Amino acid sequence: MGITIDYSPLPGLEKTGVLAPMIPVTFRNGKHEFSTIALVDSGAEAGIISTVIADNLGIKWRKIPAKTGFSVGSSFLFHPVNIVASIFDHNFSLELNVVEGVFAFKCILGRKDLFKCAKICFEGYKNRFEVIFREFN
């Protein structure tokens, strides 16, 4: 059984009227917890979180060696981390990247994380998507 979610306005860009597939997620790192909204991006190789989210989770990302990533518009620095995520009471471990200088999206989930844990069915013409979580033994 899947969960159907309506597309939402992009955070910080609500006045534009642009809707996107956004999903509520709670990250946990030890005793730290942080809830946010993530963009579900089928074009993203891996998920990212901002340094602000990482700081709130007590992640010492500055001590993790930086790597260079590339996007359509530029390159960026990132620090890989393992973290626990909860989406609609489904808990799983993810390898995400703490990205320096993230602007528009503070959290993106992509093919190497959310898409390995769930089937995602986009219905752009209806401005909604469905998430069907895999059952892990």
Rosetta blueprint (number, residue, H / E / L):
1 M L
2 G L
3 I E
4 T E
5 I E
6 D E
7 Y L
8 S E
9 P E
10 L L
11 P L
12 G L
13 L L
14 E H
15 K H
16 T H
17 G L
18 V L
19 L E
20 A E
21 P L
22 M E
23 I E
24 P E
25 V E
26 T E
27 F E
28 R E
29 N E
30 G L
31 K L
32 H E
33 E E
34 F E
35 S E
36 T E
37 I E
38 A E
39 L E
40 V E
41 D L
42 S L
43 G L
44 A L
45 E L
46 A L
47 G L
48 I E
49 I E
50 S E
51 T H
52 V H
53 I H
54 A H
55 D H
56 N H
57 L L
58 G L
59 I L
60 K L
61 W H
62 R H
63 K H
64 I L
65 P L
66 A L
67 K E
68 T E
69 G E
70 F E
71 S L
72 V L
73 G L
74 S L
75 S E
76 F E
77 L E
78 F E
79 H E
80 P E
81 V E
82 N E
83 I E
84 V E
85 A E
86 S E
87 I E
88 F L
89 D L
90 H E
91 N E
92 F E
93 S E
94 L E
95 E E
96 L E
97 N E
98 V E
99 V E
100 E L
101 G L
102 V L
103 F L
104 A L
105 F L
106 K L
107 C E
108 I E
109 L E
110 G L
111 R L
112 K L
113 D L
114 L H
115 F H
116 K H
117 C H
118 A E
119 K E
120 I E
121 C E
122 F E
123 E E
124 G H
125 Y H
126 K H
127 N L
128 R E
129 F E
130 E E
131 V E
132 I E
133 F E
134 R L
135 E L
136 F L
137 N L
